Amino acid sequence: MRLIVAVVQGSDADGLLRALTARGFRATQVNSAGGFLRESNVTLLVGVQEEHTAEVLRIVKQNCHSRTRFVNPLMPIMEPGEFYVANPVEVQVGGATVFVLEVERYERIA
């Protein structure tokens, strides 16, 4: 048994959940926020048999894409009377960060 923990961008989460459930996989969604851009993320917890790990990873890869965005960096600390306009910075967002963990014991309580 494996636990797949996938952290994906919020805009990719709905499509990924639909694709996983269409293939019969159950997932638990936990809303989270990224540390760098403070944007909405979703952490999905998917428990699967070992032989289904590659299929779940393939579905994640098909549904979570990286994209380029321009963001305004945080304003620096300034002295009174100074004026500073920060230029937008190009960053890559999206994709997925995935952890695959071995599960020693699994119980489903109904």
Secondary structure, DSSP 8 states (H G I E B T S, - for coil): -EEEEEEEEHHHHHHHHHHHHHTT---EEEEEE-SSS--EEEEEEEEE-GGGHHHHHHHHHHH--EEEEEE--------TT-------EEEEEESEEEEEEE-S------
